[in-house]
């Protein structure tokens, strides 16, 4: 019994029209499929009167227009004849009147722009990062970038002594960053002095948002991909994320709301798996209560978010970029990136990052204030017996939430605002706390 509804590999048509050869080309460019003629959209057999004639004319027209040979079979159900036109997946691109079409669910889409480029490259067994950059010359490469790469790779012991001693030209060859006489796009992104001169959107954008519509400040990180990762790490943890202050004895401890190891893994995964052909920045959005990373790209065929969250094989979107990143110790090669993000974050503060697919991969770290140093850690108790219970609790609350207000402290401790103000004045006089910024947007800082 034939399938009764349309899908990725099934299409129903009431009658035959020559324009339906486009549907056959889409099946050939996708995973193959069958077009039924003489059945309505629900799969009900209507029958066609010229089925036997079409048995010979359809294969000839398809072969003439597409260069592929479909299987056309005659079926009969309840005395009604219909056709099943089946085409296999073809390893080379199949054009219909100069256009390229693919199957997406139960619809047919024409490929254009970067999607068409990607399709044609894939049919040739290539990826965008291996495409030649005909404008890049050796003089445009950065010797400092090569030196930094050698240093990191040798420390990680992933580069043998022979490669460490290679010239820059030799290293390019060993890393397979040339295609004939031309450098690949991967070489541009990894070692060019000005990668953004050649590749639009090959940057990382960081912004701090008070709300989805209100951007307070931002940075755009340029340079080669290795330098972008390092600079982004520095900026995020020095400018965009506020460390919570605690103490062990007299030692000042700074604790960020996000694991540096988990964030670094998410960042390098975004850099390695991004679809650079689309021309979009990697975007890092920081709020008071969360941090989000987005990079444009596609999942491997038949993958979804659940596939990513499970143990899976390593299938880097940009393998020519991924290999030097592996040698330099930025990533692993076993498809454990998502697993490491989750494990490092859980180990750090119990927060499990959230993942979703929306025109690319989103990774979201939600800040869990309960994991910051707070009442349960009794920071006030560690500052000495000279403090009363109320003052200890004030310091504990300020450590937990540096932006807390006097009114909020009074409500939490069930005493008057005047009493809170007097205790705060005493704590300031002892040099234990200070106010940074104004009353509305500032915060409390534990001094020692």
Helices and strands as residue ranges (DSSP letters): E 10-13, G 18-20, H 21-29, E 33-37, H 51-66, E 71-77, E 80-87, E 95-96, E 99-104, E 107-110, H 113-123, G 128-130, E 132-133, G 138-140, H 143-155, H 161-164, H 168-174, E 178-179, E 182-184, H 185-191, G 195-197, E 204-211, E 214-221, H 225-235, I 236-240, E 244-248, E 251-255, H 260-273, G 276-278, E 282-286, E 290-295, H 305-309, H 319-327, H 337-349, E 354-357, E 361-366, G 369-371, G 375-377, G 380-383, H 389-400, H 406-413, H 417-429, E 433-436, E 443-446
